[in-house]
C-alpha cells in the first residue's frame, strides 16, 4: 500500500488515539485521580503497547479503507484488530518482563476505549462528509421532504449525502406505522404520505421527492396532485430497473412527468408463450415507424425473431427505426420496406419474399378531425382497404397470426375514423376461416405521448406561456403508456385463437381539463399564469369514449388486463361488398362515405 499524506495522517491519528486510550484507561481505573507510581507505569508501558497496536492495525488493513465510506465492515475490522492487540499486550509485557504494574482493569478498559474512539472518529468523519449538518454547512442548499422511507429513500439519502446537488433532506414520509416516528440515517419519518402538503408547509419546504419507484401509480398520482395543489415542486428518482442496471444514480432527481402518474403497474407477460410465437420467426409490422408500431418493433426484438420486417410509408420514420434497432439489438436482421398498405401487388410481393409467420398491422390514419370531412374517403381506403389488403396477403401466404390495432373510437363511433376502424375489425372477422390465418383485433384508447395526441400539444402550449386549449370542460379519455399498450398487444396476439376483439384494461378515464391543470402545475405554474381556454368540440369528436358498444359484452381471459369483446358478427357478404366499393376506384364524397359507413356499421352516428 502506498503511503500518502492522508494515510500518514490516519496512522498518526490512531497512534494518538492509542496513547490517549491507554492513559485514559489508567485514569478511569483510579476514578480520575491517578497515583504517581501508576502514572509512571502508564507512561513507561506506552513504548511497548502503542507500537504493538500500530503493527496490528496495519496488518489488519485499517488504512486501506476510505473514511468517508466507513461502514460496518470497517468497524468489524477495528474490533478484530483491537481484540487481537488486547490479547497480545499482556503477553508481550510478560515475555519481555516489563516491570511496570498494569492493572487488569486497564487491559479491559483500553480495548473498549480504542473501539469507541477509532470507530467513532471514522463514523463522525463520514457523517461530516455526508453533510448531516447540510443546512448549516451549506446554507444555500434547499430543504426537501422525501416521500417514502424504504430502500430507495435510504439509497437517496446516501447519494445526496455524498453529492448534495443543492438539496438537504429534513424529513421522510411513509404510510407504514412501524416507520413513523423512527429515524432513517438520522432523518425522522414525520408521518404518512397524505400529510406531505401539511408537513411541507410546517417545515417551510418547497420541494418533495418521491422515493417510491415500486409503488402503485395511483399512490404517486395521489401524492403528486396533493403537492401540486399546495404549490409544491414534485421530483422523483429513477426507476428501480434503471438503478439496478446502473444507467443512473439515485441522486439523478428529475421533475415528475405525466408518464409517472398516468402510467400503470407493470404488465406481466407470458414470456415463454411469446418466445414460442416470436423467437426464431419472421415477424412483420406495418406502420412500423408510428408510435405504436415502433414500440411493437422494440418489444418484438426482445424475443429475438429470425427477421423483423418493417413496413412503413414514411421514409423519415422508417429511416429512424432502421438506425435505432440495430444499435439496441445488435445482430438482429432488419428488413426495412417502404410501402403503402393499399398497394396489393407490393404487399403480396413483400410477403412472398419474406414469408412472415406473424403480422402486426398498426398502419392507420387516426387523427379524428383530419379524417372527418375532406379526407373521409382516404381514411376509409387506408384504414379499411389497407387492412383488407394486408389481411388477404397474410392469408394467401400462410401467416399464422394477424393482429390488427384498433381503437376505443370504434365503439359506437361518431366519427369517420372510429367507423373505419370498426369496419376494419368486421372485415378481419369476416375473413376468419376454421383453419389458416387467425385474425385478432386489439382495441384500446389513447397512448401517452403518441404523435398527434393532446399531451405533446399541451406541453408546447405550456412552454409558450399558454393558453392551453381544451375542447370541452367535460371531455374524457382513457390513457395508457405506449410500452404497456405494445406489451398487451403482444399478449393478446399470443392468446387470440381467431375472430376475437380484445379489449385492454384502460383503467380509469381522465378528464382532459384535469389533465391540463395537472400538467400546468407540474410545470411549476398555475392557472393564473397559464390559462385554460375551451375551444369547443371538433368535427367527429365526442365527450366520452367507450371500450364496448351497447350490444357487446366481454368475457375474462387468463390475463387480468385483457378481456374479449363479444361483438356483433360481421355480415357474410361484407368482404364482397367492400371489394365492389373499393374496386370502383371512384372518389367518394364525404356524404357518400358516411352513408355507406352507416349501412355497414349500424351503431355509427355521424354528428353532421
C-alpha positions as CSV (number, residue, x, y, z in Angstrom):
1,X,0.0,0.0,0.0
2,X,1.4,3.4,-1.0
3,X,1.8,5.9,1.8
4,X,0.4,9.3,1.1
5,X,-0.2,12.3,3.3
6,X,-3.8,11.2,4.1
7,X,-2.7,7.7,5.1
8,X,0.1,9.1,7.3
9,X,-2.4,11.4,9.0
10,X,-4.7,8.5,9.7
11,X,-1.9,6.4,11.2
12,X,-0.8,9.4,13.4
13,X,-4.5,9.8,14.4
14,X,-4.7,6.1,15.5
15,X,-1.3,6.4,17.4
16,X,-2.6,9.4,19.3
17,X,-5.9,7.6,20.0
18,X,-4.0,4.6,21.3
19,X,-1.9,6.8,23.6
20,X,-5.0,8.6,24.9
21,X,-6.9,5.3,25.4
22,X,-4.1,3.7,27.4
23,X,-3.7,6.7,29.6
24,X,-7.5,7.2,29.9
25,X,-7.8,3.5,31.0
26,X,-5.5,4.2,33.9
27,X,-7.3,7.4,34.7
28,X,-10.7,5.7,34.8
29,X,-9.3,2.8,36.8
30,X,-8.3,5.2,39.6
31,X,-11.5,7.3,39.5
32,X,-9.9,10.2,37.7
33,X,-7.1,10.6,40.2
34,X,-4.1,8.6,39.2
35,X,-1.5,7.8,41.9
36,X,2.1,9.0,40.9
37,X,3.5,5.4,40.8
38,X,0.8,4.3,38.4
39,X,1.3,7.4,36.3
40,X,4.9,6.4,35.8
41,X,3.8,2.8,34.9
42,X,1.3,4.1,32.4
43,X,3.9,6.3,30.7
44,X,6.6,3.6,30.7
45,X,4.4,0.9,29.1
46,X,3.4,3.2,26.3
47,X,6.6,2.4,24.5
48,X,5.5,-1.3,24.3
49,X,1.8,-1.0,23.9
50,X,1.4,1.6,21.2
51,X,3.9,0.2,18.6
52,X,2.4,-3.3,19.1
53,X,-1.1,-1.9,18.5
54,X,0.1,0.1,15.5
55,X,1.6,-3.0,13.9
56,X,-1.6,-5.0,14.4
57,X,-3.7,-2.2,13.0
58,X,-1.5,-2.1,9.9
59,X,-1.7,-5.8,9.4
60,X,-5.5,-5.8,9.6
61,X,-5.7,-3.3,6.7
62,X,-7.2,-0.5,8.7
63,X,-5.5,2.1,6.4
64,X,-6.9,0.7,3.1
65,X,-10.4,2.0,3.6
66,X,-11.7,5.4,2.9
67,X,-13.1,7.2,5.9
68,X,-15.9,8.9,4.1
69,X,-17.3,5.4,3.2
70,X,-16.7,3.9,6.6
71,X,-19.3,1.2,7.3
72,X,-20.0,-1.9,9.4
73,X,-17.2,-4.0,7.7
74,X,-14.7,-1.3,8.7
75,X,-16.0,-1.4,12.3
76,X,-15.7,-5.2,12.2
77,X,-12.0,-4.9,11.2
78,X,-11.4,-2.4,14.0
79,X,-13.0,-4.7,16.6
80,X,-10.9,-7.7,15.4
81,X,-7.7,-5.7,15.3
82,X,-8.2,-4.2,18.8
83,X,-9.2,-7.6,20.1
84,X,-6.0,-9.3,18.9
85,X,-4.0,-6.4,20.2
86,X,-5.7,-6.7,23.6
87,X,-4.6,-10.4,23.7
88,X,-1.0,-9.6,22.7
89,X,-0.4,-6.7,25.1
90,X,-0.3,-8.7,28.3
91,X,1.6,-11.5,26.5
92,X,4.3,-9.1,25.3
93,X,4.6,-7.4,28.7
94,X,5.1,-10.8,30.4
95,X,7.5,-12.1,27.7
96,X,9.7,-9.0,27.9
97,X,9.4,-8.8,31.7
98,X,8.2,-5.3,31.7
99,X,8.4,-4.4,35.4
100,X,5.6,-1.7,35.4
101,X,2.4,-2.6,37.1
102,X,-0.6,-2.8,34.8
103,X,-4.0,-3.4,36.5
104,X,-6.2,-6.0,34.9
105,X,-9.0,-3.4,34.6
106,X,-6.7,-1.3,32.3
107,X,-6.3,-4.3,30.0
108,X,-10.1,-4.4,29.7
109,X,-10.8,-0.7,29.5
110,X,-8.1,0.1,26.9
111,X,-9.6,-2.0,24.0
112,X,-13.1,-0.7,24.8
113,X,-11.9,2.9,24.6
114,X,-10.0,2.1,21.4
115,X,-13.0,0.7,19.6
116,X,-15.2,3.6,20.7
117,X,-12.6,6.3,19.7
118,X,-11.3,4.7,16.4
119,X,-14.7,3.6,15.2
120,X,-16.4,6.8,16.4
121,X,-13.9,9.1,14.7
122,X,-14.4,7.3,11.4
123,X,-18.2,7.4,11.6
124,X,-18.1,11.0,12.7
125,X,-15.9,11.9,9.7
126,X,-18.3,10.1,7.4
127,X,-21.3,11.9,8.9
128,X,-19.5,15.3,8.5
129,X,-18.5,14.5,4.9
130,X,-22.0,13.3,4.1
131,X,-23.4,16.7,5.3
132,X,-25.6,15.5,8.1
133,X,-25.5,19.2,9.1
134,X,-26.1,20.3,5.5
135,X,-28.4,23.1,6.4
136,X,-25.6,24.6,8.5
137,X,-22.6,23.7,6.3
138,X,-24.5,24.6,3.1
139,X,-27.0,27.3,3.8
140,X,-27.7,27.7,0.0
141,X,-29.0,24.1,-0.3
142,X,-32.7,23.6,-0.4
143,X,-34.6,21.7,2.2
144,X,-36.7,18.8,0.8
145,X,-39.1,16.2,2.1
146,X,-38.8,12.6,0.8
147,X,-42.0,10.6,0.3
148,X,-41.0,7.1,1.1
149,X,-38.8,5.6,3.8
150,X,-37.8,2.3,2.2
151,X,-34.7,1.1,0.4
152,X,-35.0,3.7,-2.3
153,X,-35.1,6.5,0.3
154,X,-32.1,5.0,2.1
155,X,-30.1,5.0,-1.2
156,X,-31.3,8.5,-1.9
157,X,-30.1,9.8,1.5
158,X,-26.7,8.2,0.9
159,X,-26.3,9.6,-2.6
160,X,-27.4,13.1,-1.5
161,X,-25.0,13.0,1.4
162,X,-22.1,12.3,-0.9
163,X,-23.4,14.7,-3.6
164,X,-25.9,17.1,-2.2
165,X,-26.8,18.5,-5.6
166,X,-28.3,21.6,-3.9
167,X,-30.6,19.7,-1.5
168,X,-30.7,18.5,2.1
169,X,-33.4,16.2,3.4
170,X,-35.3,17.5,6.5
171,X,-37.8,14.7,6.8
172,X,-39.3,11.5,5.4
173,X,-42.9,10.4,5.0
174,X,-44.3,6.8,4.8
175,X,-47.6,5.1,5.3
176,X,-46.1,2.3,7.4
177,X,-47.0,2.9,11.0
178,X,-43.9,0.9,12.0
179,X,-41.6,3.5,10.4
180,X,-43.4,6.7,11.6
181,X,-41.5,8.4,14.4
182,X,-38.3,6.5,13.6
183,X,-35.1,7.6,12.0
184,X,-33.5,6.6,8.7
185,X,-29.9,7.7,8.7
186,X,-30.7,10.2,11.3
187,X,-33.6,11.7,9.3
188,X,-37.1,11.5,11.1
189,X,-40.1,9.8,9.5
190,X,-42.6,12.6,10.2
191,X,-45.9,11.0,9.1
192,X,-48.0,9.4,6.4
193,X,-47.7,10.2,2.7
194,X,-51.0,12.1,2.6
195,X,-49.6,14.6,5.1
196,X,-47.0,15.8,2.5
197,X,-48.5,19.2,1.9
198,X,-49.1,19.9,5.6
199,X,-45.7,18.8,6.7
200,X,-44.0,20.7,3.9
201,X,-45.8,23.9,5.0
202,X,-44.8,23.3,8.6
203,X,-41.2,22.6,7.7
204,X,-41.1,25.5,5.1
205,X,-40.2,23.2,2.3
206,X,-41.0,23.8,-1.4
207,X,-39.8,20.5,-2.8
208,X,-41.0,16.9,-2.3
209,X,-39.0,14.0,-3.7
210,X,-40.9,10.8,-4.5
211,X,-38.7,7.8,-3.5
212,X,-41.4,5.3,-4.4
213,X,-40.2,3.5,-7.5
214,X,-42.1,0.4,-6.8
215,X,-45.3,2.0,-5.5
216,X,-48.5,1.8,-7.5
217,X,-49.1,4.7,-9.9
218,X,-52.2,5.6,-8.1
219,X,-50.2,6.3,-4.9
220,X,-47.7,8.5,-6.8
221,X,-50.6,10.3,-8.6
222,X,-52.4,11.0,-5.3
223,X,-49.4,12.5,-3.6
224,X,-48.3,14.5,-6.7
225,X,-51.8,16.0,-7.1
226,X,-51.9,17.0,-3.4
227,X,-48.4,18.5,-3.6
228,X,-49.1,20.3,-6.9
229,X,-52.3,21.8,-5.4
230,X,-50.3,23.1,-2.5
231,X,-47.9,24.7,-4.9
232,X,-45.0,22.3,-4.2
233,X,-42.4,21.1,-6.7
234,X,-42.5,17.4,-7.1
235,X,-39.4,15.5,-8.0
236,X,-38.8,11.8,-8.4
237,X,-35.9,9.3,-8.5
238,X,-35.2,7.0,-11.4
239,X,-37.0,3.6,-11.7
240,X,-35.5,0.6,-9.8
241,X,-34.8,-1.1,-13.2
242,X,-32.6,1.8,-14.2
243,X,-30.9,1.9,-10.8
244,X,-30.2,-1.8,-10.9
245,X,-28.9,-1.6,-14.5
246,X,-26.6,1.2,-13.4
247,X,-27.9,3.6,-16.0
248,X,-28.4,6.4,-13.5
249,X,-27.7,7.1,-9.8
250,X,-30.4,7.6,-7.2
251,X,-29.5,11.3,-6.9
252,X,-30.4,11.9,-10.5
253,X,-33.5,13.7,-9.4
254,X,-35.9,15.0,-12.1
255,X,-39.3,16.6,-12.2
256,X,-42.1,14.1,-12.2
257,X,-43.6,13.6,-15.6
258,X,-47.1,12.6,-16.8
259,X,-46.0,9.1,-17.6
260,X,-45.1,8.6,-13.9
261,X,-48.7,9.5,-13.0
262,X,-50.9,8.2,-15.8
263,X,-48.9,5.0,-16.4
264,X,-50.0,1.9,-14.6
265,X,-48.4,-1.1,-12.8
266,X,-46.0,-3.2,-15.0
267,X,-47.6,-5.7,-17.4
268,X,-46.9,-9.3,-16.6
269,X,-46.2,-11.1,-19.9
270,X,-46.3,-14.7,-20.8
271,X,-42.7,-14.7,-21.8
272,X,-42.5,-18.4,-22.6
273,X,-45.6,-18.2,-24.8
274,X,-44.3,-15.1,-26.6
275,X,-41.0,-16.9,-27.2
276,X,-42.9,-19.7,-28.9
277,X,-44.8,-17.1,-31.0
278,X,-41.9,-14.8,-31.9
279,X,-38.5,-16.3,-31.3
280,X,-36.9,-17.6,-34.5
281,X,-39.9,-16.4,-36.6
282,X,-40.2,-13.8,-39.3
283,X,-42.4,-11.0,-37.9
284,X,-43.8,-8.2,-40.0
285,X,-45.1,-4.8,-38.6
286,X,-47.0,-2.4,-40.8
287,X,-46.8,1.2,-39.7
288,X,-43.5,0.3,-38.1
289,X,-42.4,3.9,-37.7
290,X,-45.5,5.1,-35.9
291,X,-46.0,5.5,-32.1
292,X,-47.4,2.0,-31.5
293,X,-45.7,0.3,-34.5
294,X,-42.2,1.4,-33.4
295,X,-42.8,0.3,-29.8
296,X,-44.1,-3.0,-31.1
297,X,-40.8,-3.5,-33.0
298,X,-38.8,-2.8,-29.9
299,X,-40.9,-5.2,-27.8
300,X,-40.8,-7.9,-30.5
301,X,-37.0,-7.5,-30.9
302,X,-36.5,-8.6,-27.3
303,X,-37.8,-12.0,-28.2
304,X,-35.1,-12.5,-30.9
305,X,-37.1,-13.1,-34.1
306,X,-35.3,-14.5,-37.1
307,X,-36.1,-11.4,-39.1
308,X,-38.1,-8.3,-38.4
309,X,-39.8,-6.7,-41.5
310,X,-40.6,-3.0,-41.1
311,X,-43.3,-1.9,-43.5
312,X,-43.8,1.9,-43.4
313,X,-45.0,4.6,-45.8
314,X,-43.0,7.4,-44.1
315,X,-39.4,7.5,-45.3
316,X,-38.2,9.5,-42.3
317,X,-39.9,7.3,-39.8
318,X,-38.5,4.1,-41.4
319,X,-35.0,5.5,-41.5
320,X,-35.2,6.4,-37.8
321,X,-36.2,2.8,-36.9
322,X,-33.5,1.3,-39.3
323,X,-30.9,3.3,-37.4
324,X,-32.3,2.6,-33.9
325,X,-33.0,-1.1,-33.8
326,X,-29.5,-2.4,-34.9
327,X,-27.9,-0.3,-32.1
328,X,-30.3,-1.6,-29.5
329,X,-30.4,-5.2,-30.8
330,X,-27.1,-6.0,-32.5
331,X,-27.1,-9.0,-34.8
332,X,-30.9,-9.0,-35.4
333,X,-31.8,-8.9,-39.1
334,X,-33.9,-5.9,-40.0
335,X,-35.7,-5.6,-43.4
336,X,-36.9,-2.0,-43.9
337,X,-39.6,-1.8,-46.6
338,X,-41.1,1.5,-47.9
339,X,-44.7,0.9,-49.0
340,X,-48.4,1.7,-48.9
341,X,-50.7,-0.9,-47.3
342,X,-53.2,-0.2,-50.1
343,X,-50.8,-1.4,-52.8
344,X,-51.9,-5.1,-53.0
345,X,-49.2,-6.0,-55.5
346,X,-46.4,-4.7,-53.4
347,X,-47.7,-6.1,-50.1
348,X,-48.1,-9.5,-51.7
349,X,-44.6,-9.4,-53.2
350,X,-43.1,-8.4,-49.8
351,X,-44.9,-11.3,-48.1
352,X,-43.9,-13.7,-50.8
353,X,-40.3,-12.8,-50.3
354,X,-40.2,-12.6,-46.5
355,X,-42.8,-15.2,-45.6
356,X,-43.7,-13.8,-42.2
357,X,-45.3,-16.0,-39.6
358,X,-46.8,-13.2,-37.6
359,X,-48.1,-9.8,-38.8
360,X,-48.9,-6.8,-36.6
361,X,-51.0,-4.3,-38.5
362,X,-50.5,-0.9,-37.0
363,X,-50.7,1.3,-40.1
364,X,-53.7,3.6,-39.9
365,X,-54.9,7.2,-40.1
366,X,-56.0,8.0,-36.6
367,X,-56.5,11.8,-36.3
368,X,-60.2,12.3,-35.8
369,X,-60.8,15.9,-37.1
370,X,-58.4,15.5,-40.1
371,X,-60.2,12.3,-41.2
372,X,-63.7,13.7,-40.7
373,X,-64.5,15.8,-43.7
374,X,-62.5,16.3,-46.8
375,X,-60.3,13.3,-46.1
376,X,-63.1,10.8,-45.3
377,X,-62.6,8.7,-48.4
378,X,-58.8,8.4,-47.9
379,X,-59.5,7.4,-44.3
380,X,-61.7,4.6,-45.4
381,X,-59.3,3.4,-48.1
382,X,-56.3,3.5,-45.7
383,X,-58.0,2.0,-42.6
384,X,-60.3,-0.5,-44.3
385,X,-58.9,-1.2,-47.7
386,X,-55.4,-1.2,-46.3
387,X,-56.4,-3.7,-43.6
388,X,-58.1,-5.9,-46.2
389,X,-55.1,-5.9,-48.5
390,X,-52.6,-6.8,-45.7
391,X,-55.0,-9.4,-44.2
392,X,-55.7,-11.1,-47.6
393,X,-51.9,-11.2,-48.4
394,X,-51.3,-12.7,-44.9
395,X,-54.0,-15.3,-45.6
396,X,-52.6,-16.1,-49.0
397,X,-49.0,-16.5,-47.8
398,X,-49.7,-18.7,-44.7
399,X,-49.3,-16.2,-41.9
400,X,-50.1,-17.8,-38.6
401,X,-51.4,-14.8,-36.7
402,X,-52.6,-11.4,-38.0
403,X,-53.1,-8.8,-35.2
404,X,-54.8,-5.6,-36.1
405,X,-54.5,-2.5,-33.8
406,X,-58.0,-1.0,-33.3
407,X,-59.2,1.8,-31.1
408,X,-61.8,2.7,-28.5
409,X,-63.2,5.1,-31.0
410,X,-64.6,2.1,-32.9
411,X,-67.2,1.7,-30.2
412,X,-70.5,3.5,-31.0
413,X,-68.5,5.7,-33.4
414,X,-69.5,9.3,-34.1
415,X,-66.6,10.0,-36.5
416,X,-65.3,8.6,-39.7
417,X,-62.0,7.4,-38.1
418,X,-63.8,5.3,-35.5
419,X,-66.3,3.9,-38.0
420,X,-63.4,2.9,-40.3
421,X,-61.7,1.0,-37.5
422,X,-64.9,-0.7,-36.6
423,X,-65.4,-1.7,-40.2
424,X,-61.8,-3.0,-40.3
425,X,-62.5,-5.1,-37.3
426,X,-65.5,-6.5,-39.0
427,X,-63.5,-7.2,-42.2
428,X,-61.0,-9.2,-40.2
429,X,-63.8,-11.2,-38.6
430,X,-65.4,-11.9,-42.0
431,X,-62.1,-13.3,-43.3
432,X,-61.7,-15.7,-40.4
433,X,-61.9,-19.3,-41.6
434,X,-61.9,-22.6,-39.5
435,X,-58.3,-23.1,-40.5
436,X,-55.5,-21.0,-41.7
437,X,-54.6,-17.5,-40.5
438,X,-56.0,-16.4,-37.2
439,X,-57.2,-12.8,-37.2
440,X,-57.2,-10.9,-33.9
441,X,-58.1,-7.3,-33.2
442,X,-56.9,-5.3,-30.2
443,X,-58.9,-2.3,-29.0
444,X,-57.5,0.4,-26.7
445,X,-57.6,4.2,-26.0
446,X,-55.1,7.0,-26.2
447,X,-51.5,6.4,-25.5
448,X,-49.3,8.9,-23.7
449,X,-47.0,10.9,-26.0
450,X,-48.2,9.3,-29.3
451,X,-47.9,11.5,-32.4
452,X,-51.0,13.7,-32.7
453,X,-52.1,13.2,-29.1
454,X,-53.1,16.0,-26.8
455,X,-50.2,15.8,-24.4
456,X,-47.4,17.0,-26.7
457,X,-49.7,19.7,-27.8
458,X,-50.3,20.8,-24.1
459,X,-46.6,20.7,-23.4
460,X,-45.8,23.1,-26.3
461,X,-48.6,25.4,-25.2
462,X,-47.3,25.5,-21.6
463,X,-43.8,26.1,-22.8
464,X,-45.1,29.1,-24.9
465,X,-46.8,30.5,-21.8
466,X,-50.3,29.4,-22.7
467,X,-53.2,29.4,-23.1
468,X,-53.8,25.7,-23.0
469,X,-56.7,24.9,-25.3
470,X,-59.2,22.2,-24.3
471,X,-62.2,21.4,-26.4
472,X,-64.8,21.0,-23.6
473,X,-64.8,21.1,-19.8
474,X,-66.2,17.5,-19.6
475,X,-64.4,15.8,-22.4
476,X,-62.9,12.5,-21.0
477,X,-60.4,10.0,-22.4
478,X,-58.7,6.8,-21.5
479,X,-54.8,6.8,-21.4
480,X,-52.1,4.2,-21.2
481,X,-48.3,4.3,-21.9
482,X,-47.0,3.3,-25.3
483,X,-44.9,0.4,-23.9
484,X,-47.8,-1.0,-21.9
485,X,-50.1,-0.9,-25.0
486,X,-47.5,-2.6,-27.1
487,X,-46.9,-5.3,-24.5
488,X,-50.6,-6.0,-24.2
489,X,-51.0,-6.2,-28.0
490,X,-48.3,-8.9,-28.0
491,X,-50.1,-10.7,-25.2
492,X,-53.4,-10.5,-27.0
493,X,-51.8,-11.7,-30.2
494,X,-50.5,-14.8,-28.3
495,X,-53.9,-15.6,-26.7
496,X,-56.0,-15.0,-29.8
497,X,-57.5,-18.1,-31.5
498,X,-59.1,-16.2,-34.4
499,X,-62.0,-13.8,-34.7
500,X,-61.7,-12.1,-31.3
501,X,-61.7,-8.5,-30.4
502,X,-59.5,-8.0,-27.3
503,X,-60.2,-5.0,-25.1
504,X,-57.4,-3.7,-23.0
505,X,-58.0,-2.6,-19.4
506,X,-57.5,1.1,-19.7
507,X,-58.0,1.9,-16.1
508,X,-60.0,5.0,-15.1
509,X,-60.9,7.6,-17.6
510,X,-59.2,11.0,-17.3
511,X,-60.9,14.4,-17.8
512,X,-58.8,16.3,-20.3
513,X,-59.3,19.6,-18.4
514,X,-57.9,18.0,-15.2
515,X,-55.1,16.6,-17.3
516,X,-54.3,20.1,-18.5
517,X,-54.4,21.5,-14.9
518,X,-52.1,18.8,-13.7
519,X,-49.6,19.5,-16.5
520,X,-49.7,23.2,-15.7
521,X,-49.0,22.5,-12.0
522,X,-46.2,20.1,-12.8
523,X,-44.6,22.8,-14.9
524,X,-44.3,24.9,-11.8
525,X,-47.0,27.4,-13.0
526,X,-50.7,27.9,-12.1
527,X,-53.9,28.8,-13.9
528,X,-53.3,32.5,-13.1
529,X,-50.2,32.4,-15.2
530,X,-51.3,29.9,-17.8
531,X,-55.0,30.0,-18.7
532,X,-57.1,27.1,-19.9
533,X,-59.4,28.1,-22.8
534,X,-62.3,25.9,-24.2
535,X,-62.5,25.9,-27.9
536,X,-65.5,23.6,-28.5
537,X,-65.8,20.1,-29.7
538,X,-64.1,19.4,-33.1
539,X,-65.7,17.6,-36.0
540,X,-66.4,14.0,-35.1
541,X,-65.3,14.4,-31.5
542,X,-67.5,13.1,-28.6
543,X,-67.3,13.8,-24.9
544,X,-66.8,10.2,-23.7
545,X,-65.0,7.3,-25.3
546,X,-66.3,3.8,-24.7
547,X,-64.5,0.5,-24.9
548,X,-67.6,-1.7,-25.6
549,X,-70.6,-1.0,-27.8
550,X,-74.1,-1.3,-26.4
551,X,-74.8,-4.7,-27.9
552,X,-71.4,-6.1,-26.8
553,X,-70.3,-7.9,-23.7
554,X,-67.0,-9.1,-22.5
555,X,-65.5,-12.3,-21.2
556,X,-62.5,-12.5,-19.0
557,X,-59.2,-14.0,-20.1
558,X,-56.3,-15.5,-18.1
559,X,-54.6,-12.1,-18.3
560,X,-56.1,-9.6,-15.8
561,X,-55.7,-6.6,-18.2
562,X,-57.3,-8.3,-21.2
563,X,-60.9,-9.1,-21.9
564,X,-62.6,-10.4,-25.1
565,X,-65.5,-8.5,-26.6
566,X,-68.4,-10.5,-27.9
567,X,-69.1,-8.2,-30.8
568,X,-71.9,-8.3,-33.4
569,X,-71.0,-10.9,-36.1
570,X,-70.0,-9.4,-39.4
571,X,-72.2,-10.0,-42.5
572,X,-71.2,-12.9,-44.7
573,X,-71.4,-10.6,-47.7
574,X,-69.2,-7.9,-46.2
575,X,-66.0,-8.8,-48.0
576,X,-67.7,-8.9,-51.3
577,X,-69.5,-5.6,-50.8
578,X,-66.2,-3.9,-49.7
579,X,-64.4,-5.3,-52.7
580,X,-67.0,-3.9,-55.1
581,X,-67.0,-0.5,-53.3
582,X,-63.2,-0.1,-53.4
583,X,-62.9,-1.7,-56.8
584,X,-64.8,1.2,-58.4
585,X,-61.8,3.5,-57.8
586,X,-64.2,6.4,-57.9
587,X,-63.7,9.2,-55.5
588,X,-66.5,9.2,-52.9
589,X,-67.7,12.4,-51.3
590,X,-67.9,12.8,-47.6
591,X,-71.7,12.3,-47.6
592,X,-71.4,9.1,-49.6
593,X,-68.7,7.7,-47.3
594,X,-70.7,8.4,-44.2
595,X,-73.9,6.9,-45.8
596,X,-72.0,3.7,-46.7
597,X,-70.4,3.5,-43.3
598,X,-73.8,3.9,-41.6
599,X,-75.1,0.9,-43.6
600,X,-72.2,-1.4,-42.7
601,X,-71.7,-0.1,-39.2
602,X,-75.3,0.5,-37.8
603,X,-74.0,1.8,-34.5
604,X,-72.2,4.7,-36.3
605,X,-74.0,8.0,-35.7
606,X,-72.3,10.8,-37.7
607,X,-72.5,14.2,-35.9
608,X,-73.1,16.1,-39.1
